[in-house]
Amino acid sequence: MKFRTGMFYEPGFMDKEFFFGKHGSGLKQIYPDFFLADSSFLSTNRLDQHFDVLIFPYGGYFPHDSWPKILDFIRKGKDIITLGTGPFSSPCRKECGKWEVNDPFDFGDRWRWSFTSISTGKLGLSFWEVPDKSVLSNGNYSINIEPGLAKYFHGKTQFGCKRFTGTLNPLYTGRRKVVGRSPEDSSTAYDMDEYLAIVEPGFSREINGRFVQAGFLPDENWTMKDFKCFIKGMIDVLKSDEDDRLAYGMELSGYVTRKDSGLRCSCWQRGGGREMPSLNLTVKNEKGTTLSSFSIDCKNEMSLPVESLPEGIYHAELHEKNKKLVSSQFSVLPPRPGLPQVKVCRRNGYAALDVDGQIIPALAYAFNPYDRALDDLSRKFSERNINIHHFLYPLVFGWEDESRFDWTSFDRLAERILKNDPQGLLYPRVFLQTPAWWDADNQDEMKVYRNGSNFKANYVFNDDPLHANSKYSVRGFNRRMYGASWQSEKWRRDLCNVLKNFIEHVRKSVYRGNFFGCFICCGQYGEWVSFSNDNGCSWEDLSRPALRDFRSWLKKQYGGDDSKRRNKWECLGNISSDEIRVPATGTVKAGNDLHNFLDPDNAMKLAKEIPPAQIGKAVPPNFVRRHISKYGIFRDPNQSWDTIEYYRYWQDSFVETVSCFANAVKDASDGRSAVGMFIGYLMREYMQDLDSEYHQNSFLKILKGVRSIDIATSPYHYYRRFNTAEADANLRTVPGSINLSDKIFISENDQRTCVGEIGEYSHMLTGEADLAETLEAIKRNFVICMCHGTGLWWYDFGRGWYDHPDIMKTIGRCATIYRKLISEPNPCPAIHLFDVLNIIYSTKAYDYISSCSMICHSNTTIQVQEHFNRIGLPWEVYFLEDLPSAPPSKAYLFLNTCAIDDEDRKFIDKNLKKDGNLLIWLYAPGLYRNDVPNPENSSELTGIKLDWSLEKKEIDVKITDFTHPITRGLSNEDLRQFTSVYEPGKESLSAINAAAPEFFCVDKDATILGVNSHSGRPAFAVKEFDSWKSVYISCPLVPHNIMRRILVWGGLKPVLDSDDALYTNSDIIGIRAKEAGIRNISLREDFEIADLYGSEKYKSKNGKARINLKRGETFIGRISSAEDGIKRKL
């Protein structure tokens, strides 16, 4: 029997994924018997009349218009061969003579891959992608043909590969025949090597063909003879496989069910021509035990006896005599009558979740809904008792028009997760972006940019992400990218209605008892990043809805009195050229051809574009006006009130926007479902050129004022967060204040592991870590969250970031520790033995700071990432506004508090400046008082007389007095990072190395320990008062060795004697060892430490315990007071 073979081929069609590479022009010579069909042929012909086999050599790329014909070809039982990436993942259209991916929802080329599972799932296929490169592979990329099949390839047993792409699997029901595997230790995924296989789905009467997947790309050594041998061999394997084709298909009415919902099964004969034999249907549990078996009639649908099954995973198997023909997995879900009641809570000081009265850790598996995550990794996480599944779901999939909805796509995602984890809880990240039809119908509701356009023009495609945005990510394919104004009442109203309809659908679904809640998101990456023009510079919204909202807010602020606002406008035009602080960083320079903000004449022209004072005509200030600051980096409110005012409005408006959607979810679920969002991206301020994420400063208002939001989330710090032994990682938020609130924080652990794609997501680099260091980094990232009382999710961006048994074992053990912490109170708490540094942080400060220097970034990001965990003591961060509620401490570090008003000053004077407390002040403490900047304000607050210079200089400290207890014995290495210049020599940052003002001490009664090396002015001063100590440092960053000495001088006792990273809250304790050796842990009395990850116990002697650690090891223990110490205390 000869197979009629066709191959899709069209010059210029997605060449970068073309399997044949440079040999494309010779296809007719290689395959003279094949018909080369172009896109026009595919879309206009009944393909089964021409071919038995159809080859797609562009991986998952195919012409969109041909899909109906291709689908009909598959229905007729014909065969598909896909070469490269997974089948039919990327429909393409031709526009202006160029083939582009058809992306109707505008996901962009980074994120559209996340949702191919929704379309390929309809074919009963699941393509498990693997990394191109991985530390798991020895680099010997090749495919070995299975023994017994080499004869079909003319005896050739191995084909070289450039890279592997993935494996194809049947999704619900079907069979799989392996044709070729990667050699041992060459696969880039741990338990996957079957990169050449035949898959035959058997779950639907509509899908009758077979799919051959070559999940690799050939290396450069393939000759024309190799290509001919390989493809001819695959066709011959298909011929030989004819007798093994599925004789029967099986379809379940659903793959998850409840006892009270029932489950129907239908079976049918595929291909016809045989007499109907006697068949049995067997139901087995996950262990393979037969629970029921009965004869069936393939002509009729039957019900399975699920009403007698407890919740769990089961298999329905069709047998002919003793031969299994086909099977389907399904699960029985818990018998909850409706949505579970989900509440956030704390247990023993740790974030926890109350789900219908059951307390569970705030842990989740988070993922883009790739096939591999849905069908494999979600199961592996559930086996470690991590049952919350957080995954992306844009609401555009189900919102078909103003009043028509179809949530089938969500049902399918939920089903695929829960069939592997019936205990699973669904926590979808629901995107609030609008579909194209809504954009077309609501042009007046779109965001309007500074250039007057209500869309972003993607006039450069794919190759330059700078000009190719999508609604969700980057690398958009569509020429125009629209985004609704966040101030549009219609957008808010319509999306609230969509959320309501979605929740109502969930409440009627079979999986209603497994619905945890909604994670609401919008903007780029779903992280509420405002769409912007001019390379991120111009994010302000000039649409009618936004201006109406802004003016309404102003009316309330000024009581509708234009004269009050006009009084604020008197000095806005008093600007000199040196007060325009647009920095020539790499980011600003990269977009200067668009905006010309770096051109002095244009910058002055834009600086003079003062928004109207009249409330009814008010507009936002432009980028240049937002970069005017009179006093170096600090604004004069008289000169920059338009900017300060707009920032404050933007915070309030953002709070109103997210409240609207959070309330919608709460209302639709009757308060039963949890609501989360990305917010609180703090303690990591860049502010070195852009100001586009200013709305994050609204977090305190959300924390205190939006009761319908339960969970805040942000990723870890990205700066230098490697997996290697000497590196660190930290939360980007204010955990101390969160723990004082009615909300919890779940940190996003999106750090790529060593088994992820090498080079993928460069800001998530492993730092060339091996598997051992990766495992210790997972423990490190976990204990960071525990010591700050937060939960976490492990985010898999695709291709199996956690798919290794050792990694999953480590994650599972961390989860076990978490459950112990929330379920078992410490029997002998040791909190009284610890000294803690309270770090006081303010977002109000950023009203007054122009984004034009390194100061803010070094003050927060660099200090957090490189120093705080190495001071040897526990620390916690609180908002300035929460200072009265924070637990009392012996030491307070005022991190960035340049604006402190009278009420807070009175509290500090009365409650902190006493009892021998140590108060440490950085850079410009209390400079602003009731909107007025003056160094006298800082002097009064710190008790040390300060002054400033507006001359730009690098800000650093050089120690000059080595006789003081703080500085005695210091080395040059200790002083290495006593500067705000955190990446010296980096050209893209050179414009912001120097900054003004420079603050310095002029107090004759203070002890001067150091000076600014660039000016010689006193920069490090200490002063002792009768009942407290004051330390002033003009540098925004203090190296950990210096900070440790300051704290010791203040009477605090370090816990750890080394500068390894220490993570502790006085209950749990973690140490990440930079080098191997003994670590000494010291407290004021004797104590015990139980190794939570291992089984050791350490008892102190005279208040000191010794722990021997390997290089890179992360120790996790629980610390308790020794019993005799408790007795003595009593």
Phi, psi and omega in degrees: 000127181259130178274127173284123189242131173240154177225129175287126178208129176210117179306135179089358181271108172040058188298330186293340179254014186285123185299326187271351176053231184291348182273005184301322182291345181256016184299322181294327178286322181289319186235073183296338181272353182272151173261122178270109185258129176269182185297325179295318179296316182298324187273352185238002184235151171280107194289330182292342176282348182246329188225154166257331180230136179233126185256134176243104187269010181252030184063229182277359181280132178207157180289125186302318184294343183270356187302316179303321180289321178295316181298320177296323177300316179293319180299329181282003177087015179275170191249147180240135171244123178248130183248113179114234181286173188300157189289136168055043179266343190222085175293140185236150177234158178255123181226125180055039177078005182235136178281130177226157175295133175282112189231071187298334180267358177060051177283328185089163188286344178279321189255345183298331179298336182294339189244009176295338179300331181292324180274316182291333177299332179292340177269358183075028182240150176222114183257118184263102181289151177233160177297149173294318180225144183204152177293347180285342186261144175275001177086359179274072185283114176198168177241125175261123179291140182299142176305138181094343180251352182299334180299333180282347181249029180057037176081356180284128187252350183216139177233130181287148182235145170281320176194160173266150179246325179159180180240147180257137183224149171290141186275306185253304183220142177153190180228164181218131179239121182279132178252325181208149182230160171282151177295165179301136177068013179255342181294146178272003175233146191298307188246032180228128177214000188267074189272000176225113188204159172257131177236131179235102177293146179227028189262352186214143175293343183273344183244106186239355182271174175253155180235123173259128180242118169263094186275054179199170172240140184290152177277179187287354183272354180294135175258173177300326178294321178296316179299318180295316181298318184292309184292317178299321179298319180295322179293321178292325175296320178299319178298315182292341183273355185305318182289345181263004183296153180300128177276335183224153172245159179219133178229132174260150179293342175193161180251003165225146181208177174235162180303324184268004183259336182076165179208125182255149181228136174230141179233151181209158178274131179263134175090332178071182174090359180241153173287148181283113178280179175278125184240149176240143173249126183241138174250125181236153175274184186294336179275357180092006179283130179286127180255331177199153180206137183203157177285150182228160176246116184293350181279341186235147173286145181229160177261138175269148186280061184284342182296342180260001185263133172289165180299141183159187182255137184221167178228132172259122185239135177261126184238143166246110190058242181255011183260125177283126182267315183196155181213160177222138175268142173215167178227150174256124186273163177301150187275041177291135183289334182208203177299139174291151174275114182251127177228147172268149182202181174229140176230122180057029178090003183247145178297138181211171180233136177253107181248104183052041176089352177266126181270124181230158177295152176275069181237148179207156166263120181248140185198152163286137190285058170292158179304316185295322178291317181296317193257351183229301185293325178299324177293317183294323176292321180296328178294342175261017179061032170251102195248359175271126183244114181253120185216159184282135173211100175289131182293345179298338179297329184249354184262098189271323170202188188311322186231014184238130184226147175216106185261025180301322182298321177291321178304319183292320177296314179301318182297319183292327177286312189283340177291340174261344182214082181298340176274359187297150176241126186269125182229073186288143171273099186270119181274136185260014176295155184263152176282166185299323181295326179291319178301316181295324182277347188226052182300330180285352180261001181281152173297139178245131185268172184300333180279003178091355181272147176259023175210162173262130182271117176269074185274359168235125185263140166058305188291338183230095182301339180304323182245021183224071180270157170238177180290342187243332188206226178233178180060052178288153181260343186268143186293333179234133178245115180260148174216132180294145173294134179291348178262003180289120178294326179292318176300312180300314182296314182294318181289328174297321177293323177295314178301318179298315180295321179298312180296320178299321177297315179301320183295339179262354188277166178291336183262017184303326180285356181247015183264117183277316182160191183239138173254106188275136183207160177198180180075184182295133182064007184073010185260022179057035173275121183297137171295142186217162174247179176057044178057045176088355185282317188256091182255349183296149186254123181249019179289164179299317177299320182291318179293321178298318181293317179299314182292325177296318178297317179298321181300320178290321182295321185254009181062026180075010184263105180300327185295326178296318179288323181298327178298330179285348188265356191299326186250008185296335182270358181276085187230135170253160185298328181281359175264359174269113191250045175283112187276143180274058175282171178301322181295312182293319179296326181296333180254009186295333176296337179275316191248338181056032180292339181271354176282120187303317182294317180293321179298318179294322178299315180290326178295331180276355178279077184279127180300149180301143178283334181296126185302319182292351179238012186297141175222161180290153174288150180279178185301316182293318179297327179286355178245026172265127176212126187285321187252070184066240180280350187263138180277148167266114181306330178293332183264334189233028183298328180300323179287311181301316181297318182291320176302317181292321174299316185298323175298310183297320181294321179296319178300318179296320181297308184289329177298320181303312183284322177298318178297323181298318179293315180299317181295316183292332181261007184056035177075012185271333185264145177284152177233128178231168177197162170282119178194163178083029176286077187235180185057029179207032188300130172275289174048033178259349173202313184263158178228027191285348180251032184296334181298341177299337179289358176276001188302320181299321179293323177291319181300321185262338191242349182247093185289339184280353174263126184258326191230126172256144182218141165209157177289165172299168170303141177266336186295117175050039181263084182264169176271353186289165191299323186275355186268172182220170174213153184207163177285146175255070180193192182239077190297326180302314180290325177299320181288349173270354187257185177264017181242167172237165179244132173242113183280144178268109174272091181248036179276118181299133179273175182291344179267001174279181182294121177295125180089350181281140181050076190302330180284358178246030183301151177273350185071034180059034180286149172269185184297319182299315179293325177298316180298319180290328177291325176298317177296318178301310182296330177289311185290333173304313181294318182298317185289344176254008174072031181242162171268187176201158166236149177264115185264126178251109180281001178125159177066021168077056181299335183243013188274074174208135185301325179290323178293315180294325177296318179296315179298318179297321180290325175297318179297322177297319177299316180301314180298323178294318183297322183274343183258339184236104177299148176296120184292333180226077184303145183246018186302328182289351182267354187253144165259138184234139174269118174271122179258125184255126191232146183223134172268339177300331180306326188281354169298330191254357187252129176276143182280084186209018182207176177276353193301310183295320182293318179289326181296323182252288187307305185293318181295320178294311187289328188252345192228315191303318182287356184249012180279350176089000180227159173290152178215156175212154185249136177227147170296147175307321181294339180265007182305319179295337182264348183291147176302139181296152182216166174275342186220138180229129174252115178271100195286305188221029191275068181282350180232108179228120183272178190301317184297316179292325178297318179297320179296317180297314181298320186278322192251339183254326183277067181193176172057027179073016182296154178251124178242124183247130185239132180248138170057276188230057185295128175063022180304319180263136176225113183054048176075005182248121179271137178194130178303336177298327177298320179290320181299314181297320182291314187276341186077007179237125183290125184236159174217177180221161172232136181269011175281130182290129176212161169290141184260115178209180178226130172245122182291132179242340180243109181258018180259344182285149179306330180290321190255350185299125176086004179293149177247169177299328179296324178296334186260006191305322186246030180277062185201157176273351181274097191270345175225071183300139178088353180281116190299321184293346181247001188299331183290346184241016176297312180270151180208162174224155002279161168262125178262148180206161184270135176233026184265114182292339182270354179272154175267122182268121180257341182197164181231164169285121186294342183268345181232339184080003182277149181300125186236352184219111185225147176231151180210130181257131175251177183300321187235007178199167180238142180238132176236123176246133178228124184282345177279139181286353183228138179237122178302150186297325180294324177290315181298320178301316181293323177298316182293321177296318177300329178279002176096009179271150183251119177296145178276320186244139185271357181244173178263026170293159177291127179246132178233113180204150174237017183081000174242296173270149178222133178230145177223130172253112187278123176289323180222163179288150175147182181280135173246132179258126177249128186232136173226176186286338178223176179290153186205172175231148175235125174260125177289108184284333181274329177249221183223003182287156171232138182238125177251136181280161172228121184057040175076016182224133176236151182242132178232128180267121184238147174277162176300130178081355182290141172252113177274136175232117181222173175239130188252135183225154173292143174292146186299319182291332176293322177296318181296317179298321180296320179291000000 
